Amino acid sequence: MKEHDLDLAPVELSLTELEEVSGGLDIFISGSIFDQSESLLGQSGGCGCPGSTLAQTSNTSSGAFQFAGLGFESVDQIFAVFAGLSRLFGR
């Protein structure tokens, strides 16, 4: 038998070796939030003439998030990470 033929022979891995090469569970989550609002605080007089507004406010907020988790060994580990993140952000 030639030396290079030995490299093609099937090899059975132990459970420990299989766990090391399997990589576990991976998860990726991405999202974004956008909000915009405008408020009219009042008008002077009753004519409705242009320029009679006392104050107008505009509020715009946005946010984006991404989470990548690699190599988790179980779904319970993923839930534990999300529980920790929710405590961190107060929700």
Summary of the structure (lengths in Angstrom):
residues: 91
radius of gyration: 29.7
end to end distance: 65.1
largest distance: 102.1
contacts: 154
relative contact order: 0.20
helix: 29%
strand: 43%
